[in-house]
Amino acid sequence: MIDRAAAGVRWFREIRSTDLASVGGKNASLGEMVSALGGQGVRVPDGFALTADVYREALLASGAWPKLAALLDGVGANDVGRLARAAAEARALVYAATGTDQIRTMLVENYRKLEAMYGARVAVAVRSSATAEDLPTASFAGQHDSFLNVQGITQLEEACRKCFASAFTDRAIVYRNANGFDHLKVGLSIGIMKMVRSDLAASGVTFTLDTESGFRDVVLVTGVWGLGESIVQGKVDPDEFHVHKPTFRAGKRCVLRRSLGRKQQELIYGKEHAAGTTVYVETPADKRDRFCISDAEVLELTNCALRIEAHYSQLAGEPRAMDIEWAKDGPDGELFIVQARPETVVSRRAASVIETYRVRSKSAPLVEGRAVGERAASGAVYPVSSAADLPGFPPGAVLVASSTSPDWEPAMKRASAIVTDRGGRTCHAAIVAREHGIPAIVGAGDATTVLRKGARVTVSCAEGETGRVYPGDQPIEIVTKDVADLARPRTPIMVNLGNPDLAFRTAMRPNEGVGLARMEFIVNQHIGVHPMALAHPEKVTDPAEREQIARLTRHFDDPKAFFIERLSEGIGTIAAAFHPKPVIVRLSDFKTNEYAKLLGGRGFEPREENPMLGFRGASRYTHPAYADGFALECAALRRVRDDMGLENVRIMVPFCRRVEEGAQVIAALAKHGLTRGQNGLEVYVMCEIPNNVIQIDAFARLFDGFSIGSNDLTQLVLGVDRDSDMVSFEFDERDPGVLEMLRLAIEGAHRNGRHVGICGEAPANYPEIASFLTKLGIDSISVNPESVAQTMEVVFRAEA
């Protein structure tokens, strides 16, 4: 038995991580932070712990152990009724056993000390802490009960008894069974800490990795209004912030990207103020509409997270990703760390693997077309003829359309596969499908006629150049390959990327950087407004569009700041994901018809019969019709390189027709603070017009490197409109004339000592072209992420 009231109590400042067996994982972690990190800006609420010995001794004194053993013998998750009855009886046993005078004396003496520090009836949180909790392989998160806003001895004693009893919640019993823990060997300690009044402010969870991809070079901060349990329970969509670790450590304190959550509800204390009583209330519109914490607070939490991660990694002797709970003490209060534990899900995933898809169908295909990507998927057919059909598009359906449009992308991202009547491998549907790893078949001819709504089909792009749609759900075999087994060629294999949401995941696969980051994809998906409409909102004539633009930019003093922030965050996310590898960002290359579809865009764009050969690329940047929009692009790039510290970003100029035009763009970049050579800035040019090849010596004097755009180069060498399905059969990068242009471009760049790579899809579509380019000595090959493994193997063999 415990002889003295003080024997079962440890204050946090007396606890270290080595005390886990005595005070459990949560309390050991709190004590470790107070002891080791309290002087480094990591604030932890003061408090004390009832040790696991208190729990064990109380059950021993009451004779509860044999009864618990009998109750739990053979109890499993399959028999829900028996589990519920056994758990309820077990909790009743523990509740009765822990209502002793001895425990009450411990609580009274130590609660009085908290009252002396913070005032009478100070509110406290009563939190469970299991001795097998917060381990590197099992967190026990949410298995036991905690109680908030507990005030006074009576409430405190009741909360502690319920907390001890929660050792035998239904979920805790199932969790221990699943993880191989002995019910009777897991002790329960209780942490009693000063309550942080986040019900009046905000709270959340911080991870020292990206929880979707497992990417380790960022800190993810999530937050909501009110108590943080709403995040844990998944009741609301929180605000999210990413901060890049390497540049943060280098002194560039800048939020990398942010996402405004809907924060539909907030969890606050109930009016009756009973111990642990909380209630959800609807979040007022003005609070849903703004971030729950400031950038400065995000950076403060990041600093705490990095210190905690470094300390726990040092204790473990290996890198240790952390899951950290935080709370803000009132609207103008300080930020506190209220829990830190090892992250046990994402960080334990196996290393990335390469997937190969195989479909072995005995059925004849319903339709055929050009395959995009190398995957396969099944789903129900959902025809889309216009944007009006998109709201009802169900996730996982097969999107079937005559062709697609940039404003369809939200629905396209939810599709399991895409099939279009028209288009080639470089059409919009194909590009979006590659970005998201979605199998797509383009130019299928009569797909919208043959494929009936609701019919189950299998879309296969795993059979070479021809994509096939089979009836029904056909068997799909997925073969995985460990990246460690990949042949690594000497020639750098880079990736083409435009979607920041895919950056972290893609960066974790084998690559040598980004050979093409498409700015226009970021503008379309993450901004949606024409740059000139933000530079000159007064010139937007449509009242509905003016109102929509005003709503989007309402939190910014100047609408232009909205564009700069969103674009810089998109580019910065890609640059951070691949840092310090090079990321070549192509300046916007929308065509006029695509620009016109952006919000507010119709009044700023001319109507052209052939936009593919019209007002696009370099010709826009110094033209009065777009110069102010180009200034916003430059401001975003400058923010990425200067404020975010991501100097691995290189700039690439697309569709530069003449040498004089290239010189004008270089001068315009310098005018906007992007001077070639300053702070290591390199400026490349797309080599995609025959004149770029013919005058490569002159272009080489202006630019640091070239990236061959095989799509446009093939179009212009062969005179084929690559957007026209009528002549798509004439579009072939393997034509001898195209191959000769590739040879001349590589030789010309090397003659001038300039880097030359390729970012078109030719090497991915045709392995023989990848081999051809390798033997010519090309400096890099950039392909879509799905084609990296295949391209690496082809290039490795060509180098032999």
N, C-alpha and C positions, 0 to 999 in steps of 0.2 A: 504493500500500500504506500501511497505518497503521504509522507508524514507532515510536510509543511506546505502551506498554501503557495509559497513562492517557488517550490521545487518544480512545478509543472508549467511555469511561465518563463518565456524568453522574449525580451524586447528585440525589435528588429536590429537595432544597432549592435546586439550581442550575437547575431546569427550570421553564419557564412554558408556557402554552398555545400560544405562538407557535413552540414547538420541535417541533411535530407531525411535520414532515418528517424530523426527526432521531431522535425517540424514539417515534413512534407516538402514537395517540390516547389509549390507556390511561395510558401513562407521562406524557404531557404533562398529562393531567388530574390525575394524582396530584401531580405537581410544582406545578401551579397551586394546588391546595388547600393543600399544605404552605407555599408561598410567600405566598399571599394570605389564607388563612383559618386558618392554624395558630394564630394568636393569638385566634381567635374561637370556640374550643371545638370546632373540627373536627379531630379527631385522625386522622392518617394514619400507618401504620407506616413507620418509617425504612427507607431502602433506596437502591439505585442502579439505573441502566439501562445495558445494553449498547446502543449506538446502532445504527440501521439501517445505518450505514456499515460496522460490523463484519461484518454479514451480507453486504452487497454485496461488500465487499473479499475476503471469504473465498471467495465463489463465483467472483469474477473470477480470483483467484489459482489456483483449482483448474481453471479452464476449464469450469465447469459451465453458464454462461449459454447457449451455443449448444446444448448437449445438452437443457437444459430447454425451450428454444424449440421444438426439434424434437419432443420428447415431447408437448407440450401443444397443438401445432398441430391445430386442428380437433376437439379433445376436447370432448364435450358430455355432457349428463346422459342422453341417450337411449340411448347405448351404454354400459351399466353396466359391462360387462366391460372394455372398452377404457379407460374412465375409471379403474377400479380398478388396472389394470396400469400405466397412465401415472403415476398418483398415487404408487404404491409405488416406482416407479423414481425419480421426482423426489425423494421423501423420502430415499431411499438416497443420492442425489447430494449433497443438502444436508447430511445427517448426516456423510458422509465429509469434505466440504469444511470443516466447522466444528470439526473435532477438532484444531485447531492449537495449537502451543505458545504462540503469541501470545495467543490467546483464554484459554488456561489461566492465563497470567500475569496477565491482567486480572482474572480471577475470584479468583485467590489473593490478590492485593494488596488488593482491595476487600472480600472476604469476611473477611479478617483484621481489617479496621477494624470490621466488624459484631461480630466476636468480642470485640474490645476493649471494645465498648459493652455487649454482652449476655451474654458468656461463651463458652467454647469450644464448638465445634460447635453454634452457635446454629441453630435450625431456621428455614428461610426458605421463602417461596413463590416459585416461578419462573413468571412469567406473560408470555404473549405480548402484544405490542403492535404492531399493524400500522400503517403510516403512512397508511392509508386508513381507519383504525378510529375508531369513536365519532364519526362525523360527524353533522350534523343530519339527513342523509337516508339514512344507512346505518351500522349499528352494528357489523357484523362479529361480533356477540356469539356466542360458542360455536363459531366457525369454526376457531380454532386451539387448541392444547393448552396447558394450564398444569399445573404439578406442585407439590404441597403437601408440607409436612413434610420438606423436603430438608435433610440434615445432612451437613456435611463436604465437602471439596473434590471427592472422587471422585463423590459423588452429585450435587453441583452441576454439575460439568462434563457429566455424562451427561444431566441434566435439560435443560441449556441446548441441547445438541445436538439432543435430541428436540423441544425447543420450536422451534428454528429450522426443523427439518424439517417441523413441522406447518404451515408456510406452504403445503404442498401436500397437505393432507388432501383426501379426496374432496369433503367438504362445502364446504371453502374454495374449491376449483376451481369447483364448481357455483355457489356464491354470487357469485364474482367475474364469472363469465360472465353471470349473471342481472342483475347491477347495472352491467355495462359497464366493469369494471376490467381493465386490462392486467395479466396475471399477473406479468410481468417488471418492472413499474414499481411494484408494491407491495412495500415493504421491511418487514422484520420486526425490531423491537427487542425486547429482553427486560428485564422489570422483575424485580429481585431484592429482596424486602422481608422484614423480620422477620415470621415466622409468627405470626398471631394465633390463639391456641388455642381457637377456637370449637368444636372437636371436643369440648371439655369443657364447653361452655356452649351458646350459641345464635348464629345468624346469620340473615341475610335480605336482603330487597330493599325499598327505600323508593322510592316514586314521588311526584312532586309534582303528581299529578293522579289522578283515579279511572280505573283502567285499563279499566273496562268501558264507561263513558259518555263519557270524555274531559273530565269536569267538572273545572275548574281550581281551584276554591276549597277543595280538601281535599288533605291529604297522606295517602297510603296506606302504612302500614308493614306488611310481612309478615315472619313469622319462624318458624323451626323449631329444634328441638334439633339440635346438631351442625353440620356444614359446610353452607354454603348451596347447594352444587351440587344438593342434593336438590330445592330449589325450582326452580332453572333447568331441571332435567330433568323436572320435573313428576311426581316420584316420590311426593310426599306432599301432603296438604292442609295448608297452613300456617295459623297464627294470622294474623288480619287486624285492623288497627286503622285507624280514620279519625280525623283531627284537622282541625278547621275552621280554615283559614288566617286569615280576618279577625278572628275572636274571639281566636285565639291571639296574633295581633299586638297585639290590644287589651289583652292581659294576662290573659285568661281561659284559663289552662292546664288544659285538661280534654280527656280522650279523648272524642270524639264518639260513636263506636260501636266495638264489638269483636266478633269472631267467633272462637270456639274451633275451631281446625282439628284434624283427627284425628291429624295428625303420626305416621302409621303406622310410619315408620322414621326412623332417624337415621344420617347418614353420618359415620363416624369413621375414624381411621387404622388400617391393618391392623397386626396384631401384629408382622409382620416388619419394620415401619418402613422398608421400601424407599421410595425417593423416589417420591412421587405415589401410593403404594399406599393405597387407601381401601376400606372395606367397609361395606355396609349391615347394620344390626342392628335387630331389632324394638325399638321404643320401649316402655319399661316403662309399665304401665297408669297409674301415678301421674303420670308425666310427660305422657302423652297427655291426661290429664284436667285439666291446668292450663296457663295461658299460659306461653310460654317466656321472656317478659320482662315487667317490671312497667310500670305506667302511667308511672312517673317516667322509665323508660328510653325508652318510646314518645315521651314529650314531649321528651327530650333528642335523640332521632333526628330528631324534627320540627324542632327548632331548627336542627340541622345542615343538614337538607334545605332549609329556607327560606333559610339563609345561602348555601348552594351555588347554589340556584336564582337568587337575587338577583344573585350575583356573575356567574354564567354568562350571565344575561340582559343584564347590563350589558356584558359583553364582546361579546355578539352584537348589541347594539343593538335587541333585540326580546325579548318574553317567550320563555323557553326552559324547557320542562318537562324534568325530569331523572329519570334512572333511576340509583339509587344503591345500591351493595352495602355492607352493614355486617357486622361480626363482633364478638362479645364475647370478650374475652381471659380465658377461664376463668370459673368460677362467680361469683367475686366481683370479676372484672376490669373494666376500662374498655371502653367502646364505641369501635370504630374504623371509620372509613370506608375501605373498601378499593378502591372504584371509583366513579366518577361519570361518566355520559355523557348526552348528550341523548336523551330519549325519542323514538323515531322511528316509532312505529306509530299510537297513538291520537291524538297531537297533530297528525298530518298528515291526519286525516280531514276530509272536506269539511264545511261547515256543515250543521246539521240541516235536513232537508227534511220536508215534509208528504207523506204517502202517500195516494193514492186507489186503491181496489181496484175492478176491474170483472170480472165473470164473464159470459162470453157462451156459454151452454149451449143446445144444440139439443134436449136431453133434457127430458122432463117431470120436475118435482120429485117426489121420493119422499114428502116431508112438508113442511109449511109451518107457520110460527109467527111469533112476534114477533121481529124482528131486534134484536140488542143490538150496538152498535158498527157500524162501517162496513167491516170487513175480510172476507176470505174465506180459506179454507184447505182443504186436502185431507188425508185420512188414513184409517186403517182404523178401523172401528167397534169400540168396546170398551164393552159394556154394564156398568153398575155398579148393582147393586141394594142393596148395603149396604157398610159399611166393610170387610167381609171380602174384597171384590173388589179393594180398592185396592192391596195390595202388588204385584200382578202387572200393574198398569197401565203400559203401555209409553209412553215419551215420544213425543209426536207423534201419538198416537191421538186419535180423536174420542170424547169421553166422552158416552155416552148413558145417561140415567137418567130415572126418573119425576120426581124433584126432587133437589136437592143439600142438603148439610149443611155447616156451618162446618168440621167436622173433616175434610172431604174436600179442603180447599184445597191441601195439598201435591201431590196427584194432579192437581187441576184446573189448577194452574199449569203442569204438564207437557203438558197437552192442546193439540192444534192447534186444537180447536174443542169446543164444548159444545152438546148438544141435550137439552132436557128435555120431558117430556110436559106438565108443569104449570108454572104460574108466570107472572107478568107481568114487565114491564120493571124492576120494583123488587124482585124476589125475590133470594135469595142468589146463585143462579147468575149472574144478570144483573150484580149488583154486582161479584162477583169477576171476571167476564169483562171488564168495563170497566176494572177496576184493572190487569189484565195485558195489555190489548190483544188479547184472545182473542175471535174471533167466536163468538157464542152465539145460539141460537134457543130461546126459551122458549115454553111453552104450545103445543107442537107436537101434543098430543093422543095420537097413537099411535106416537110415534117408537120406543119400546122394543119395539113389536110388529113394526113394518115394517122397521127397520134391523137387519140380521143381523150378528152378531159376525164380524169379519174382513173384511167387505165394504168396498171402497174407495168413499168418497163425497167430495163437495165441499160444504162448508157456506158459503153465501153470505149475508152481511149487507150486501151492497153494492148492494142493489136497492130501497132505501127502507124503509118500515116492515115489510114482510113479508120474513121470512127464509126461505130455501129450501134444502133438502138435495137435491142432484143425485146420480145414480149415477155412480161412477167418478171419475177425476181430470180435471176440466174445466179448460180454459185460464183462468188467472187473470192479468189484466193489472194491473200496478201502475204508476200514474202518480205521479211525484214532483213536488213544487213547492217551490222554494226559499223559505225563510221571508222572504227579502228582498222577495219579490213580494207578500206578504200585505198586504191593506188593514188599516190599524191604526185602529180606531174610537176615539172619545173615551171611550166607556164602557169601563171596565176589564173585561177578560175574564180570569177567574181559573180555576183548575183544582180539581177534587175529587180528593182523593188519600188513601189510607189505608195504602199499602204503602211503607215506607221504602226497600225495594230498588229502587223505581222513581223515587225522588225526584230523584237527580242527572240522570238521563236526561230526565225530564219538565221539570225546571227549565231545561234548555238550549233548550227550545222556547218560542215566543212565549207570554207569560203576564204577568199582573200580580199574581201571588201565588197563595196557596191559599185558596179561599173555604170549603173544608170539608176538614179533616183528621180522618178518622174514628178516634177513639181505640180503639174496640172492635175494629177490624181489627188494630191493633197488639197488643192484649191477646190476641186469638185466635191470631195467627200467630207472635208472637215470645215470648209468655209461656205461654199455654195453661193457666194455673192460675187458678181463681176467686180474686179478691182477698181475699175473706173467709177462704178456706182458708189463705192466707198470713198474714193477720192473726191467725187463730185456728186453727193447724194441729191443736191438741189436740181440736178439735171435728169433725175429719174422721173418720168412723166406719169407712170401708172400709180395712182394713189394706193392701191393695195400693196404694190411692191415697196413703195416708200414706207408704208406702215410696217411691213415685215422686216425691212432693213433696220428701221428704227428700233424694233423690238429686239432684234439680234444684237444690236450694238449698244443697248441701253445702259450697260454698265461701264461704258468707255466714254471718256471726255471727248474723244474724236473718233469717228467711225473708222478712220484709217488704222487706229491702234488695234481694233478688232482683227483686221486682216493680218497685221504684222505679228500679233501674238499667236494667232492660230497657225499661220504658215510656219513661223519659227519653231513652234512646238512640234509640228509634224516633221519638218526637216531635222530638227534637233533630236527627236526620238530615234530616227533612222541613224543619224550620225553617232549618237551615244551608244546605240546597240552594237555598232561595228567598231567603235573607237578602240585602238588608235589607227585601225586600218583605213585606207582612203575611201571616202564616199563622194562619188561624182554626182553632183546635183545638176540636172538639166533645167535651165530656165524654162518658163512656161512655153508649151508648144501646142496649145489648143488651136483648132481651126476656127474660123469665124462662126460657122454654124454651131460649133460646140460652145464657144464663148457666149453666143446669143442665148443659149438655154440656161445660163446662170442667172440668178436673181438680179434683175435690173439690167440685164445684158443686152436686150434687144435694141435699145436706143443708142448703144455705143458701137454696134457692129454693122458693117456693110453686108448686103446680101450678095453672095457670090455664086456663080454657076458651078465653079469647081474649087471649093475651099482648100482642097488638098494642095493646090498650086497657087493659092492666093496669099492673103494677108496673114502670114504665120511666121513664127520663129523670129529670127534676128531683125526682120524688116519692121517689126512692131515696136521694138524697144526705144528707138529714138524718134518714132513718128508721133506727131502731136495727138493722134487719136488714141495712143496708148502710153505715152511717155510717163504720165503720172501714175499709171498702174505699174509700170516697170520700176518706178521709184519705190513702191511698196514692196515689190519682190526683193529689191536690193536691201531695204531696211530690215526685212526679215532675215536675209542671209547674214547681214552684218551683226544682228543680234545673236545668231547662232554661233558665229565665229568669235565675236568679241565678248559678249556678255556671258554666254554659256561656256565659252572656252573650247568649243569643238572645232579646232583648227584643222582637223582631218577632212573637213569639207572642201571639195574642189568645185569650181563652177564650170558648167559646160553650156556653150551657146549652140542652139539647134538651128538648122535650116538657114545657114549663112551663105547667101548666094554669091556674094562678091567680096573681094579683099577689102574694098573701101567700106563696105557695110560692116565687116569685122572690126575695122579700125574705129568706126563710130561707136560700136558696142563697147569695145575696150575703154574708150574715153568716157562713155556714159557710166560704166561700172566704177571707174576711178572718181568721177564726179560725185557718186553716191557712197563713197568711202570704201570701195572694194578695188583697191589698186593692185594690179597684178604684181606679184613679188613681195608685197608688203605683208609681214607676218606669215611668210611662207605661202601666200595665196597663189595657187596655180589656176589658170583659166584654160580649159580645153574647148575644142570645137567639134561638132559632129561632122564627120566626113560622110555625107549622104547625098551630095549633089555632084554630078560629074565634074563641075568646075572646081570643087574642092580637091579632086584628084589631079586634074589638069594643072591647077595652079598651087599645088601643095607646097612648093618652095616658098611662095609668097605668103601663104597662110601660116607656114611654120615660123615666120618672123614675128607674127602677132600672138601666137598661141603656144602654150606649153605642151600640148598633146592633142591627139586625135582619137575619136571613138567612131568607128565605122557603123553607120546605121544601115544595115543591109536591107531593111524593109524599103525605105525611101530610095536607096541607091538602086535597088533592083527595079523599082517602079520607074525611075527616071532613065535608066539605061535601056530598059525594054519598052518604055512608053506605055506601061500598063497602069491604069488607075487601080490601086490596090483596094479601094473601097467598092469596086464594081464586081458584082458576082458574074456578070456576063462574060468578062474576059479573065476571070480568076485562073482559068486553066493555063493562061499565058505567063502567069507570075511564077517564076522558078529561079531561085538564087543559084542554081547549079549551071545556068546557061554560061557558055564559054565567055561571052562578053562581060557578064557580071564577075566571073572569076578573074578575068584579066584586070578589071577595075580594082578588085581586092588586092591583087598582086602589086599593081602600080601604087596603090595607097600605102601599103606596108613598106615597099622599097623607098618611096618618096619620104615618108616620115623618118625612116632610119637614116636616109641620106642627110637629113637635117638634124639628126640627133634628138628627135622627138619621140615620145612614147606614142604607141599606136595600139589600140585595142578594138574590140568589136562588141557592140551591145545589141545588135539585131538578133532575131530568132533563128537565123540560118544555121549556126553551129548546133543548136539544139534540135532543129528539125531534121537536119541531114548530117549524120556523123562524118560522112566523107568530106564535108566542108570544114568541120572542126579539124580533121586530119590535115587537110590542105593548108589551112591557116597556120597550123602548128609547124609544118615543114617550111613555111615561108618565114618563120621566126616572129610571129605576132607576139606582142608583149603581154597581152591579157585577153581573156575571153570571158564575156559576161552573159549569163543565160538566166532564165527563170529558175527559181529555187528547186522546182521539181526535176530539172534537167541537170543539176550540178553533178550528181554522182555519175550519171551516164557520160557526161562530157569529160569528167576527170579521167575515166577509164579510157575513152577514145584518145584523148590527148596524151596520156601516159604511154599508150601503145605507139602513137605516132612519133613520140620522142625517142623511142628505143632505137 
